[in-house]
Amino acid sequence: MKRTRHTAEQIIRKLTTTEQPIAKSKTVADVCRVIEMTQPTYHRWRQQYGGMQAEEARLLSQLELENARLKKLLAEAELEEAML
């Protein structure tokens, strides 16, 4: 399969499209084949994004970026303090 990157919104959209066929007793393998993803990817996405709305996923990614920025600022400040 071709390797692609999906946004959080795309992942959540794919997960919501899989819920109904799985509830109608289709296997995960069949549903994954239809939406062109592997089973491990499905399970990993479901664990990470299961039950989440698109807005919540967008907020989560923004918070992760902000957290990374703050960690970088803290590391730079500690480095400057150590140099003094």
mmCIF file of the N, C-alpha and C atoms, coordinates in Angstrom:
data_MODEL
# 
_entry.id   MODEL 
# 
loop_
_atom_site.group_PDB 
_atom_site.id 
_atom_site.type_symbol 
_atom_site.label_atom_id 
_atom_site.label_alt_id 
_atom_site.label_comp_id 
_atom_site.label_asym_id 
_atom_site.label_entity_id 
_atom_site.label_seq_id 
_atom_site.pdbx_PDB_ins_code 
_atom_site.Cartn_x 
_atom_site.Cartn_y 
_atom_site.Cartn_z 
_atom_site.occupancy 
_atom_site.B_iso_or_equiv 
_atom_site.pdbx_formal_charge 
_atom_site.auth_seq_id 
_atom_site.auth_comp_id 
_atom_site.auth_asym_id 
_atom_site.auth_atom_id 
_atom_site.pdbx_PDB_model_num 
ATOM 1   N N  . MET A 1 1  ? 0.825   -1.182 0.000  1.00 0.00 ? 1  MET A N  1 
ATOM 2   C CA . MET A 1 1  ? 0.000   0.000  0.000  1.00 0.00 ? 1  MET A CA 1 
ATOM 3   C C  . MET A 1 1  ? 0.868   1.244  0.000  1.00 0.00 ? 1  MET A C  1 
ATOM 4   N N  . LYS A 1 2  ? 0.350   2.287  -0.589 1.00 0.00 ? 2  LYS A N  1 
ATOM 5   C CA . LYS A 1 2  ? 1.046   3.547  -0.616 1.00 0.00 ? 2  LYS A CA 1 
ATOM 6   C C  . LYS A 1 2  ? 0.986   4.191  0.760  1.00 0.00 ? 2  LYS A C  1 
ATOM 7   N N  . ARG A 1 3  ? 2.089   4.697  1.228  1.00 0.00 ? 3  ARG A N  1 
ATOM 8   C CA . ARG A 1 3  ? 2.149   5.309  2.553  1.00 0.00 ? 3  ARG A CA 1 
ATOM 9   C C  . ARG A 1 3  ? 1.714   6.767  2.453  1.00 0.00 ? 3  ARG A C  1 
ATOM 10  N N  . THR A 1 4  ? 0.721   7.134  3.231  1.00 0.00 ? 4  THR A N  1 
ATOM 11  C CA . THR A 1 4  ? 0.244   8.511  3.241  1.00 0.00 ? 4  THR A CA 1 
ATOM 12  C C  . THR A 1 4  ? 0.130   8.997  4.682  1.00 0.00 ? 4  THR A C  1 
ATOM 13  N N  . ARG A 1 5  ? 0.131   10.281 4.836  1.00 0.00 ? 5  ARG A N  1 
ATOM 14  C CA . ARG A 1 5  ? -0.073  10.901 6.144  1.00 0.00 ? 5  ARG A CA 1 
ATOM 15  C C  . ARG A 1 5  ? -1.492  11.440 6.180  1.00 0.00 ? 5  ARG A C  1 
ATOM 16  N N  . HIS A 1 6  ? -2.162  11.217 7.263  1.00 0.00 ? 6  HIS A N  1 
ATOM 17  C CA . HIS A 1 6  ? -3.528  11.689 7.421  1.00 0.00 ? 6  HIS A CA 1 
ATOM 18  C C  . HIS A 1 6  ? -3.574  12.727 8.535  1.00 0.00 ? 6  HIS A C  1 
ATOM 19  N N  . THR A 1 7  ? -4.455  13.698 8.374  1.00 0.00 ? 7  THR A N  1 
ATOM 20  C CA . THR A 1 7  ? -4.675  14.658 9.442  1.00 0.00 ? 7  THR A CA 1 
ATOM 21  C C  . THR A 1 7  ? -5.594  14.014 10.466 1.00 0.00 ? 7  THR A C  1 
ATOM 22  N N  . ALA A 1 8  ? -5.680  14.636 11.624 1.00 0.00 ? 8  ALA A N  1 
ATOM 23  C CA . ALA A 1 8  ? -6.534  14.094 12.679 1.00 0.00 ? 8  ALA A CA 1 
ATOM 24  C C  . ALA A 1 8  ? -7.994  14.055 12.230 1.00 0.00 ? 8  ALA A C  1 
ATOM 25  N N  . GLU A 1 9  ? -8.415  15.060 11.472 1.00 0.00 ? 9  GLU A N  1 
ATOM 26  C CA . GLU A 1 9  ? -9.797  15.091 10.988 1.00 0.00 ? 9  GLU A CA 1 
ATOM 27  C C  . GLU A 1 9  ? -10.074 13.932 10.032 1.00 0.00 ? 9  GLU A C  1 
ATOM 28  N N  . GLN A 1 10 ? -9.107  13.640 9.163  1.00 0.00 ? 10 GLN A N  1 
ATOM 29  C CA . GLN A 1 10 ? -9.270  12.529 8.222  1.00 0.00 ? 10 GLN A CA 1 
ATOM 30  C C  . GLN A 1 10 ? -9.326  11.195 8.972  1.00 0.00 ? 10 GLN A C  1 
ATOM 31  N N  . ILE A 1 11 ? -8.505  11.058 9.982  1.00 0.00 ? 11 ILE A N  1 
ATOM 32  C CA . ILE A 1 11 ? -8.498  9.823  10.771 1.00 0.00 ? 11 ILE A CA 1 
ATOM 33  C C  . ILE A 1 11 ? -9.832  9.625  11.457 1.00 0.00 ? 11 ILE A C  1 
ATOM 34  N N  . ILE A 1 12 ? -10.339 10.670 12.077 1.00 0.00 ? 12 ILE A N  1 
ATOM 35  C CA . ILE A 1 12 ? -11.619 10.566 12.776 1.00 0.00 ? 12 ILE A CA 1 
ATOM 36  C C  . ILE A 1 12 ? -12.747 10.276 11.795 1.00 0.00 ? 12 ILE A C  1 
ATOM 37  N N  . ARG A 1 13 ? -12.700 10.882 10.604 1.00 0.00 ? 13 ARG A N  1 
ATOM 38  C CA . ARG A 1 13 ? -13.717 10.603 9.589  1.00 0.00 ? 13 ARG A CA 1 
ATOM 39  C C  . ARG A 1 13 ? -13.687 9.141  9.173  1.00 0.00 ? 13 ARG A C  1 
ATOM 40  N N  . LYS A 1 14 ? -12.487 8.598  8.985  1.00 0.00 ? 14 LYS A N  1 
ATOM 41  C CA . LYS A 1 14 ? -12.377 7.184  8.617  1.00 0.00 ? 14 LYS A CA 1 
ATOM 42  C C  . LYS A 1 14 ? -12.868 6.279  9.743  1.00 0.00 ? 14 LYS A C  1 
ATOM 43  N N  . LEU A 1 15 ? -12.543 6.621  10.974 1.00 0.00 ? 15 LEU A N  1 
ATOM 44  C CA . LEU A 1 15 ? -12.995 5.798  12.100 1.00 0.00 ? 15 LEU A CA 1 
ATOM 45  C C  . LEU A 1 15 ? -14.515 5.814  12.236 1.00 0.00 ? 15 LEU A C  1 
ATOM 46  N N  . THR A 1 16 ? -15.134 6.965  11.992 1.00 0.00 ? 16 THR A N  1 
ATOM 47  C CA . THR A 1 16 ? -16.591 7.020  12.091 1.00 0.00 ? 16 THR A CA 1 
ATOM 48  C C  . THR A 1 16 ? -17.251 6.245  10.958 1.00 0.00 ? 16 THR A C  1 
ATOM 49  N N  . THR A 1 17 ? -16.613 6.195  9.781  1.00 0.00 ? 17 THR A N  1 
ATOM 50  C CA . THR A 1 17 ? -17.193 5.405  8.695  1.00 0.00 ? 17 THR A CA 1 
ATOM 51  C C  . THR A 1 17 ? -17.051 3.912  8.948  1.00 0.00 ? 17 THR A C  1 
ATOM 52  N N  . THR A 1 18 ? -16.110 3.515  9.782  1.00 0.00 ? 18 THR A N  1 
ATOM 53  C CA . THR A 1 18 ? -15.941 2.090  10.068 1.00 0.00 ? 18 THR A CA 1 
ATOM 54  C C  . THR A 1 18 ? -16.877 1.600  11.165 1.00 0.00 ? 18 THR A C  1 
ATOM 55  N N  . GLU A 1 19 ? -17.389 2.493  11.985 1.00 0.00 ? 19 GLU A N  1 
ATOM 56  C CA . GLU A 1 19 ? -18.207 2.072  13.124 1.00 0.00 ? 19 GLU A CA 1 
ATOM 57  C C  . GLU A 1 19 ? -19.488 1.361  12.695 1.00 0.00 ? 19 GLU A C  1 
ATOM 58  N N  . GLN A 1 20 ? -20.179 1.906  11.718 1.00 0.00 ? 20 GLN A N  1 
ATOM 59  C CA . GLN A 1 20 ? -21.466 1.330  11.321 1.00 0.00 ? 20 GLN A CA 1 
ATOM 60  C C  . GLN A 1 20 ? -21.324 -0.065 10.710 1.00 0.00 ? 20 GLN A C  1 
ATOM 61  N N  . PRO A 1 21 ? -20.418 -0.303 9.741  1.00 0.00 ? 21 PRO A N  1 
ATOM 62  C CA . PRO A 1 21 ? -20.289 -1.675 9.210  1.00 0.00 ? 21 PRO A CA 1 
ATOM 63  C C  . PRO A 1 21 ? -19.839 -2.688 10.256 1.00 0.00 ? 21 PRO A C  1 
ATOM 64  N N  . ILE A 1 22 ? -18.963 -2.265 11.174 1.00 0.00 ? 22 ILE A N  1 
ATOM 65  C CA . ILE A 1 22 ? -18.507 -3.189 12.213 1.00 0.00 ? 22 ILE A CA 1 
ATOM 66  C C  . ILE A 1 22 ? -19.659 -3.517 13.148 1.00 0.00 ? 22 ILE A C  1 
ATOM 67  N N  . ALA A 1 23 ? -20.514 -2.542 13.422 1.00 0.00 ? 23 ALA A N  1 
ATOM 68  C CA . ALA A 1 23 ? -21.681 -2.789 14.273 1.00 0.00 ? 23 ALA A CA 1 
ATOM 69  C C  . ALA A 1 23 ? -22.665 -3.748 13.595 1.00 0.00 ? 23 ALA A C  1 
ATOM 70  N N  . LYS A 1 24 ? -22.646 -3.777 12.264 1.00 0.00 ? 24 LYS A N  1 
ATOM 71  C CA . LYS A 1 24 ? -23.525 -4.689 11.524 1.00 0.00 ? 24 LYS A CA 1 
ATOM 72  C C  . LYS A 1 24 ? -22.835 -6.032 11.281 1.00 0.00 ? 24 LYS A C  1 
ATOM 73  N N  . SER A 1 25 ? -21.921 -6.398 12.159 1.00 0.00 ? 25 SER A N  1 
ATOM 74  C CA . SER A 1 25 ? -21.220 -7.681 12.188 1.00 0.00 ? 25 SER A CA 1 
ATOM 75  C C  . SER A 1 25 ? -20.313 -7.943 10.992 1.00 0.00 ? 25 SER A C  1 
ATOM 76  N N  . LYS A 1 26 ? -19.760 -6.896 10.382 1.00 0.00 ? 26 LYS A N  1 
ATOM 77  C CA . LYS A 1 26 ? -18.699 -7.095 9.394  1.00 0.00 ? 26 LYS A CA 1 
ATOM 78  C C  . LYS A 1 26 ? -17.384 -7.192 10.155 1.00 0.00 ? 26 LYS A C  1 
ATOM 79  N N  . THR A 1 27 ? -16.441 -7.897 9.597  1.00 0.00 ? 27 THR A N  1 
ATOM 80  C CA . THR A 1 27 ? -15.158 -8.044 10.275 1.00 0.00 ? 27 THR A CA 1 
ATOM 81  C C  . THR A 1 27 ? -14.312 -6.797 10.079 1.00 0.00 ? 27 THR A C  1 
ATOM 82  N N  . VAL A 1 28 ? -13.380 -6.605 10.996 1.00 0.00 ? 28 VAL A N  1 
ATOM 83  C CA . VAL A 1 28 ? -12.479 -5.461 10.912 1.00 0.00 ? 28 VAL A CA 1 
ATOM 84  C C  . VAL A 1 28 ? -11.632 -5.565 9.647  1.00 0.00 ? 28 VAL A C  1 
ATOM 85  N N  . ALA A 1 29 ? -11.242 -6.782 9.288  1.00 0.00 ? 29 ALA A N  1 
ATOM 86  C CA . ALA A 1 29 ? -10.419 -6.978 8.093  1.00 0.00 ? 29 ALA A CA 1 
ATOM 87  C C  . ALA A 1 29 ? -11.163 -6.527 6.839  1.00 0.00 ? 29 ALA A C  1 
ATOM 88  N N  . ASP A 1 30 ? -12.451 -6.865 6.734  1.00 0.00 ? 30 ASP A N  1 
ATOM 89  C CA . ASP A 1 30 ? -13.232 -6.460 5.567  1.00 0.00 ? 30 ASP A CA 1 
ATOM 90  C C  . ASP A 1 30 ? -13.377 -4.951 5.487  1.00 0.00 ? 30 ASP A C  1 
ATOM 91  N N  . VAL A 1 31 ? -13.668 -4.335 6.616  1.00 0.00 ? 31 VAL A N  1 
ATOM 92  C CA . VAL A 1 31 ? -13.850 -2.881 6.637  1.00 0.00 ? 31 VAL A CA 1 
ATOM 93  C C  . VAL A 1 31 ? -12.534 -2.174 6.329  1.00 0.00 ? 31 VAL A C  1 
ATOM 94  N N  . CYS A 1 32 ? -11.440 -2.677 6.870  1.00 0.00 ? 32 CYS A N  1 
ATOM 95  C CA . CYS A 1 32 ? -10.132 -2.075 6.603  1.00 0.00 ? 32 CYS A CA 1 
ATOM 96  C C  . CYS A 1 32 ? -9.757  -2.187 5.132  1.00 0.00 ? 32 CYS A C  1 
ATOM 97  N N  . ARG A 1 33 ? -10.109 -3.280 4.525  1.00 0.00 ? 33 ARG A N  1 
ATOM 98  C CA . ARG A 1 33 ? -9.829  -3.460 3.105  1.00 0.00 ? 33 ARG A CA 1 
ATOM 99  C C  . ARG A 1 33 ? -10.596 -2.443 2.273  1.00 0.00 ? 33 ARG A C  1 
ATOM 100 N N  . VAL A 1 34 ? -11.836 -2.172 2.652  1.00 0.00 ? 34 VAL A N  1 
ATOM 101 C CA . VAL A 1 34 ? -12.667 -1.236 1.902  1.00 0.00 ? 34 VAL A CA 1 
ATOM 102 C C  . VAL A 1 34 ? -12.131 0.190  2.014  1.00 0.00 ? 34 VAL A C  1 
ATOM 103 N N  . ILE A 1 35 ? -11.735 0.600  3.208  1.00 0.00 ? 35 ILE A N  1 
ATOM 104 C CA . ILE A 1 35 ? -11.258 1.977  3.369  1.00 0.00 ? 35 ILE A CA 1 
ATOM 105 C C  . ILE A 1 35 ? -9.745  2.097  3.193  1.00 0.00 ? 35 ILE A C  1 
ATOM 106 N N  . GLU A 1 36 ? -9.111  1.031  2.760  1.00 0.00 ? 36 GLU A N  1 
ATOM 107 C CA . GLU A 1 36 ? -7.694  0.995  2.386  1.00 0.00 ? 36 GLU A CA 1 
ATOM 108 C C  . GLU A 1 36 ? -6.758  1.381  3.533  1.00 0.00 ? 36 GLU A C  1 
ATOM 109 N N  . MET A 1 37 ? -6.846  0.620  4.613  1.00 0.00 ? 37 MET A N  1 
ATOM 110 C CA . MET A 1 37 ? -5.904  0.759  5.718  1.00 0.00 ? 37 MET A CA 1 
ATOM 111 C C  . MET A 1 37 ? -5.631  -0.621 6.293  1.00 0.00 ? 37 MET A C  1 
ATOM 112 N N  . THR A 1 38 ? -4.529  -0.740 6.983  1.00 0.00 ? 38 THR A N  1 
ATOM 113 C CA . THR A 1 38 ? -4.196  -2.032 7.580  1.00 0.00 ? 38 THR A CA 1 
ATOM 114 C C  . THR A 1 38 ? -4.865  -2.151 8.946  1.00 0.00 ? 38 THR A C  1 
ATOM 115 N N  . GLN A 1 39 ? -4.979  -3.373 9.405  1.00 0.00 ? 39 GLN A N  1 
ATOM 116 C CA . GLN A 1 39 ? -5.614  -3.602 10.703 1.00 0.00 ? 39 GLN A CA 1 
ATOM 117 C C  . GLN A 1 39 ? -4.825  -2.987 11.861 1.00 0.00 ? 39 GLN A C  1 
ATOM 118 N N  . PRO A 1 40 ? -3.492  -3.121 11.875 1.00 0.00 ? 40 PRO A N  1 
ATOM 119 C CA . PRO A 1 40 ? -2.759  -2.468 12.974 1.00 0.00 ? 40 PRO A CA 1 
ATOM 120 C C  . PRO A 1 40 ? -2.953  -0.950 12.995 1.00 0.00 ? 40 PRO A C  1 
ATOM 121 N N  . THR A 1 41 ? -3.024  -0.352 11.804 1.00 0.00 ? 41 THR A N  1 
ATOM 122 C CA . THR A 1 41 ? -3.271  1.087  11.733 1.00 0.00 ? 41 THR A CA 1 
ATOM 123 C C  . THR A 1 41 ? -4.640  1.414  12.302 1.00 0.00 ? 41 THR A C  1 
ATOM 124 N N  . TYR A 1 42 ? -5.643  0.624  11.950 1.00 0.00 ? 42 TYR A N  1 
ATOM 125 C CA . TYR A 1 42 ? -6.993  0.844  12.466 1.00 0.00 ? 42 TYR A CA 1 
ATOM 126 C C  . TYR A 1 42 ? -7.005  0.784  13.994 1.00 0.00 ? 42 TYR A C  1 
ATOM 127 N N  . HIS A 1 43 ? -6.386  -0.240 14.552 1.00 0.00 ? 43 HIS A N  1 
ATOM 128 C CA . HIS A 1 43 ? -6.391  -0.403 16.005 1.00 0.00 ? 43 HIS A CA 1 
ATOM 129 C C  . HIS A 1 43 ? -5.593  0.700  16.706 1.00 0.00 ? 43 HIS A C  1 
ATOM 130 N N  . ARG A 1 44 ? -4.482  1.113  16.099 1.00 0.00 ? 44 ARG A N  1 
ATOM 131 C CA . ARG A 1 44 ? -3.685  2.195  16.679 1.00 0.00 ? 44 ARG A CA 1 
ATOM 132 C C  . ARG A 1 44 ? -4.474  3.504  16.653 1.00 0.00 ? 44 ARG A C  1 
ATOM 133 N N  . TRP A 1 45 ? -5.119  3.804  15.519 1.00 0.00 ? 45 TRP A N  1 
ATOM 134 C CA . TRP A 1 45 ? -5.929  5.018  15.408 1.00 0.00 ? 45 TRP A CA 1 
ATOM 135 C C  . TRP A 1 45 ? -7.101  4.977  16.375 1.00 0.00 ? 45 TRP A C  1 
ATOM 136 N N  . ARG A 1 46 ? -7.713  3.819  16.507 1.00 0.00 ? 46 ARG A N  1 
ATOM 137 C CA . ARG A 1 46 ? -8.870  3.710  17.394 1.00 0.00 ? 46 ARG A CA 1 
ATOM 138 C C  . ARG A 1 46 ? -8.449  3.927  18.842 1.00 0.00 ? 46 ARG A C  1 
ATOM 139 N N  . GLN A 1 47 ? -7.280  3.427  19.212 1.00 0.00 ? 47 GLN A N  1 
ATOM 140 C CA . GLN A 1 47 ? -6.779  3.626  20.559 1.00 0.00 ? 47 GLN A CA 1 
ATOM 141 C C  . GLN A 1 47 ? -6.444  5.098  20.793 1.00 0.00 ? 47 GLN A C  1 
ATOM 142 N N  . GLN A 1 48 ? -5.879  5.751  19.784 1.00 0.00 ? 48 GLN A N  1 
ATOM 143 C CA . GLN A 1 48 ? -5.442  7.123  19.945 1.00 0.00 ? 48 GLN A CA 1 
ATOM 144 C C  . GLN A 1 48 ? -6.589  8.129  19.790 1.00 0.00 ? 48 GLN A C  1 
ATOM 145 N N  . TYR A 1 49 ? -7.474  7.915  18.805 1.00 0.00 ? 49 TYR A N  1 
ATOM 146 C CA . TYR A 1 49 ? -8.506  8.893  18.489 1.00 0.00 ? 49 TYR A CA 1 
ATOM 147 C C  . TYR A 1 49 ? -9.924  8.411  18.754 1.00 0.00 ? 49 TYR A C  1 
ATOM 148 N N  . GLY A 1 50 ? -10.100 7.223  19.320 1.00 0.00 ? 50 GLY A N  1 
ATOM 149 C CA . GLY A 1 50 ? -11.435 6.669  19.514 1.00 0.00 ? 50 GLY A CA 1 
ATOM 150 C C  . GLY A 1 50 ? -12.319 7.559  20.389 1.00 0.00 ? 50 GLY A C  1 
ATOM 151 N N  . GLY A 1 51 ? -13.514 7.842  19.921 1.00 0.00 ? 51 GLY A N  1 
ATOM 152 C CA . GLY A 1 51 ? -14.463 8.651  20.658 1.00 0.00 ? 51 GLY A CA 1 
ATOM 153 C C  . GLY A 1 51 ? -14.209 10.140 20.603 1.00 0.00 ? 51 GLY A C  1 
ATOM 154 N N  . MET A 1 52 ? -13.238 10.554 19.829 1.00 0.00 ? 52 MET A N  1 
ATOM 155 C CA . MET A 1 52 ? -12.878 11.960 19.752 1.00 0.00 ? 52 MET A CA 1 
ATOM 156 C C  . MET A 1 52 ? -13.617 12.628 18.591 1.00 0.00 ? 52 MET A C  1 
ATOM 157 N N  . GLN A 1 53 ? -13.944 13.881 18.758 1.00 0.00 ? 53 GLN A N  1 
ATOM 158 C CA . GLN A 1 53 ? -14.528 14.672 17.683 1.00 0.00 ? 53 GLN A CA 1 
ATOM 159 C C  . GLN A 1 53 ? -13.406 15.400 16.954 1.00 0.00 ? 53 GLN A C  1 
ATOM 160 N N  . ALA A 1 54 ? -13.687 15.883 15.758 1.00 0.00 ? 54 ALA A N  1 
ATOM 161 C CA . ALA A 1 54 ? -12.666 16.552 14.952 1.00 0.00 ? 54 ALA A CA 1 
ATOM 162 C C  . ALA A 1 54 ? -12.116 17.796 15.658 1.00 0.00 ? 54 ALA A C  1 
ATOM 163 N N  . GLU A 1 55 ? -12.986 18.545 16.309 1.00 0.00 ? 55 GLU A N  1 
ATOM 164 C CA . GLU A 1 55 ? -12.544 19.755 17.012 1.00 0.00 ? 55 GLU A CA 1 
ATOM 165 C C  . GLU A 1 55 ? -11.613 19.402 18.170 1.00 0.00 ? 55 GLU A C  1 
ATOM 166 N N  . GLU A 1 56 ? -11.910 18.330 18.867 1.00 0.00 ? 56 GLU A N  1 
ATOM 167 C CA . GLU A 1 56 ? -11.041 17.904 19.977 1.00 0.00 ? 56 GLU A CA 1 
ATOM 168 C C  . GLU A 1 56 ? -9.676  17.479 19.465 1.00 0.00 ? 56 GLU A C  1 
ATOM 169 N N  . ALA A 1 57 ? -9.640  16.810 18.330 1.00 0.00 ? 57 ALA A N  1 
ATOM 170 C CA . ALA A 1 57 ? -8.364  16.374 17.759 1.00 0.00 ? 57 ALA A CA 1 
ATOM 171 C C  . ALA A 1 57 ? -7.542  17.578 17.316 1.00 0.00 ? 57 ALA A C  1 
ATOM 172 N N  . ARG A 1 58 ? -8.199  18.570 16.748 1.00 0.00 ? 58 ARG A N  1 
ATOM 173 C CA . ARG A 1 58 ? -7.506  19.788 16.326 1.00 0.00 ? 58 ARG A CA 1 
ATOM 174 C C  . ARG A 1 58 ? -6.916  20.498 17.549 1.00 0.00 ? 58 ARG A C  1 
ATOM 175 N N  . LEU A 1 59 ? -7.693  20.571 18.615 1.00 0.00 ? 59 LEU A N  1 
ATOM 176 C CA . LEU A 1 59 ? -7.226  21.199 19.847 1.00 0.00 ? 59 LEU A CA 1 
ATOM 177 C C  . LEU A 1 59 ? -6.054  20.423 20.443 1.00 0.00 ? 59 LEU A C  1 
ATOM 178 N N  . LEU A 1 60 ? -6.127  19.097 20.394 1.00 0.00 ? 60 LEU A N  1 
ATOM 179 C CA . LEU A 1 60 ? -5.042  18.262 20.910 1.00 0.00 ? 60 LEU A CA 1 
ATOM 180 C C  . LEU A 1 60 ? -3.747  18.518 20.150 1.00 0.00 ? 60 LEU A C  1 
ATOM 181 N N  . SER A 1 61 ? -3.806  18.600 18.839 1.00 0.00 ? 61 SER A N  1 
ATOM 182 C CA . SER A 1 61 ? -2.590  18.842 18.059 1.00 0.00 ? 61 SER A CA 1 
ATOM 183 C C  . SER A 1 61 ? -2.038  20.232 18.341 1.00 0.00 ? 61 SER A C  1 
ATOM 184 N N  . GLN A 1 62 ? -2.907  21.228 18.541 1.00 0.00 ? 62 GLN A N  1 
ATOM 185 C CA . GLN A 1 62 ? -2.439  22.572 18.882 1.00 0.00 ? 62 GLN A CA 1 
ATOM 186 C C  . GLN A 1 62 ? -1.759  22.575 20.248 1.00 0.00 ? 62 GLN A C  1 
ATOM 187 N N  . LEU A 1 63 ? -2.334  21.847 21.196 1.00 0.00 ? 63 LEU A N  1 
ATOM 188 C CA . LEU A 1 63 ? -1.736  21.775 22.529 1.00 0.00 ? 63 LEU A CA 1 
ATOM 189 C C  . LEU A 1 63 ? -0.388  21.059 22.503 1.00 0.00 ? 63 LEU A C  1 
ATOM 190 N N  . GLU A 1 64 ? -0.266  20.037 21.681 1.00 0.00 ? 64 GLU A N  1 
ATOM 191 C CA . GLU A 1 64 ? 1.011   19.330 21.563 1.00 0.00 ? 64 GLU A CA 1 
ATOM 192 C C  . GLU A 1 64 ? 2.083   20.244 20.982 1.00 0.00 ? 64 GLU A C  1 
ATOM 193 N N  . LEU A 1 65 ? 1.725   21.054 19.982 1.00 0.00 ? 65 LEU A N  1 
ATOM 194 C CA . LEU A 1 65 ? 2.684   22.004 19.413 1.00 0.00 ? 65 LEU A CA 1 
ATOM 195 C C  . LEU A 1 65 ? 3.095   23.053 20.449 1.00 0.00 ? 65 LEU A C  1 
ATOM 196 N N  . GLU A 1 66 ? 2.130   23.560 21.192 1.00 0.00 ? 66 GLU A N  1 
ATOM 197 C CA . GLU A 1 66 ? 2.422   24.546 22.228 1.00 0.00 ? 66 GLU A CA 1 
ATOM 198 C C  . GLU A 1 66 ? 3.311   23.943 23.312 1.00 0.00 ? 66 GLU A C  1 
ATOM 199 N N  . ASN A 1 67 ? 3.051   22.705 23.684 1.00 0.00 ? 67 ASN A N  1 
ATOM 200 C CA . ASN A 1 67 ? 3.857   22.023 24.690 1.00 0.00 ? 67 ASN A CA 1 
ATOM 201 C C  . ASN A 1 67 ? 5.296   21.861 24.211 1.00 0.00 ? 67 ASN A C  1 
ATOM 202 N N  . ALA A 1 68 ? 5.472   21.493 22.958 1.00 0.00 ? 68 ALA A N  1 
ATOM 203 C CA . ALA A 1 68 ? 6.817   21.335 22.404 1.00 0.00 ? 68 ALA A CA 1 
ATOM 204 C C  . ALA A 1 68 ? 7.557   22.672 22.403 1.00 0.00 ? 68 ALA A C  1 
ATOM 205 N N  . ARG A 1 69 ? 6.847   23.740 22.052 1.00 0.00 ? 69 ARG A N  1 
ATOM 206 C CA . ARG A 1 69 ? 7.462   25.074 22.033 1.00 0.00 ? 69 ARG A CA 1 
ATOM 207 C C  . ARG A 1 69 ? 7.898   25.479 23.448 1.00 0.00 ? 69 ARG A C  1 
ATOM 208 N N  . LEU A 1 70 ? 7.047   25.236 24.433 1.00 0.00 ? 70 LEU A N  1 
ATOM 209 C CA . LEU A 1 70 ? 7.383   25.592 25.809 1.00 0.00 ? 70 LEU A CA 1 
ATOM 210 C C  . LEU A 1 70 ? 8.548   24.766 26.347 1.00 0.00 ? 70 LEU A C  1 
ATOM 211 N N  . LYS A 1 71 ? 8.595   23.489 25.985 1.00 0.00 ? 71 LYS A N  1 
ATOM 212 C CA . LYS A 1 71 ? 9.725   22.656 26.415 1.00 0.00 ? 71 LYS A CA 1 
ATOM 213 C C  . LYS A 1 71 ? 11.033  23.172 25.839 1.00 0.00 ? 71 LYS A C  1 
ATOM 214 N N  . LYS A 1 72 ? 10.984  23.611 24.586 1.00 0.00 ? 72 LYS A N  1 
ATOM 215 C CA . LYS A 1 72 ? 12.182  24.149 23.945 1.00 0.00 ? 72 LYS A CA 1 
ATOM 216 C C  . LYS A 1 72 ? 12.627  25.428 24.641 1.00 0.00 ? 72 LYS A C  1 
ATOM 217 N N  . LEU A 1 73 ? 11.687  26.313 24.963 1.00 0.00 ? 73 LEU A N  1 
ATOM 218 C CA . LEU A 1 73 ? 12.028  27.548 25.675 1.00 0.00 ? 73 LEU A CA 1 
ATOM 219 C C  . LEU A 1 73 ? 12.639  27.249 27.043 1.00 0.00 ? 73 LEU A C  1 
ATOM 220 N N  . LEU A 1 74 ? 12.079  26.287 27.751 1.00 0.00 ? 74 LEU A N  1 
ATOM 221 C CA . LEU A 1 74 ? 12.605  25.916 29.058 1.00 0.00 ? 74 LEU A CA 1 
ATOM 222 C C  . LEU A 1 74 ? 14.022  25.356 28.940 1.00 0.00 ? 74 LEU A C  1 
ATOM 223 N N  . ALA A 1 75 ? 14.256  24.523 27.955 1.00 0.00 ? 75 ALA A N  1 
ATOM 224 C CA . ALA A 1 75 ? 15.584  23.940 27.770 1.00 0.00 ? 75 ALA A CA 1 
ATOM 225 C C  . ALA A 1 75 ? 16.597  25.031 27.447 1.00 0.00 ? 75 ALA A C  1 
ATOM 226 N N  . GLU A 1 76 ? 16.218  25.997 26.627 1.00 0.00 ? 76 GLU A N  1 
ATOM 227 C CA . GLU A 1 76 ? 17.133  27.108 26.301 1.00 0.00 ? 76 GLU A CA 1 
ATOM 228 C C  . GLU A 1 76 ? 17.417  27.944 27.532 1.00 0.00 ? 76 GLU A C  1 
ATOM 229 N N  . ALA A 1 77 ? 16.402  28.204 28.350 1.00 0.00 ? 77 ALA A N  1 
ATOM 230 C CA . ALA A 1 77 ? 16.598  29.001 29.566 1.00 0.00 ? 77 ALA A CA 1 
ATOM 231 C C  . ALA A 1 77 ? 17.511  28.265 30.547 1.00 0.00 ? 77 ALA A C  1 
ATOM 232 N N  . GLU A 1 78 ? 17.340  26.972 30.688 1.00 0.00 ? 78 GLU A N  1 
ATOM 233 C CA . GLU A 1 78 ? 18.196  26.198 31.587 1.00 0.00 ? 78 GLU A CA 1 
ATOM 234 C C  . GLU A 1 78 ? 19.630  26.157 31.066 1.00 0.00 ? 78 GLU A C  1 
ATOM 235 N N  . LEU A 1 79 ? 19.799  26.104 29.771 1.00 0.00 ? 79 LEU A N  1 
ATOM 236 C CA . LEU A 1 79 ? 21.135  26.101 29.175 1.00 0.00 ? 79 LEU A CA 1 
ATOM 237 C C  . LEU A 1 79 ? 21.836  27.423 29.439 1.00 0.00 ? 79 LEU A C  1 
ATOM 238 N N  . GLU A 1 80 ? 21.117  28.530 29.264 1.00 0.00 ? 80 GLU A N  1 
ATOM 239 C CA . GLU A 1 80 ? 21.695  29.845 29.548 1.00 0.00 ? 80 GLU A CA 1 
ATOM 240 C C  . GLU A 1 80 ? 22.057  29.979 31.012 1.00 0.00 ? 80 GLU A C  1 
ATOM 241 N N  . GLU A 1 81 ? 21.207  29.460 31.888 1.00 0.00 ? 81 GLU A N  1 
ATOM 242 C CA . GLU A 1 81 ? 21.485  29.513 33.326 1.00 0.00 ? 81 GLU A CA 1 
ATOM 243 C C  . GLU A 1 81 ? 22.714  28.687 33.674 1.00 0.00 ? 81 GLU A C  1 
ATOM 244 N N  . ALA A 1 82 ? 22.869  27.548 33.048 1.00 0.00 ? 82 ALA A N  1 
ATOM 245 C CA . ALA A 1 82 ? 24.025  26.695 33.319 1.00 0.00 ? 82 ALA A CA 1 
ATOM 246 C C  . ALA A 1 82 ? 25.313  27.354 32.809 1.00 0.00 ? 82 ALA A C  1 
ATOM 247 N N  . MET A 1 83 ? 25.214  28.093 31.727 1.00 0.00 ? 83 MET A N  1 
ATOM 248 C CA . MET A 1 83 ? 26.413  28.762 31.202 1.00 0.00 ? 83 MET A CA 1 
ATOM 249 C C  . MET A 1 83 ? 26.863  29.899 32.118 1.00 0.00 ? 83 MET A C  1 
ATOM 250 N N  . LEU A 1 84 ? 25.922  30.518 32.816 1.00 0.00 ? 84 LEU A N  1 
ATOM 251 C CA . LEU A 1 84 ? 26.294  31.603 33.735 1.00 0.00 ? 84 LEU A CA 1 
ATOM 252 C C  . LEU A 1 84 ? 26.945  31.009 34.962 1.00 0.00 ? 84 LEU A C  1 
# 
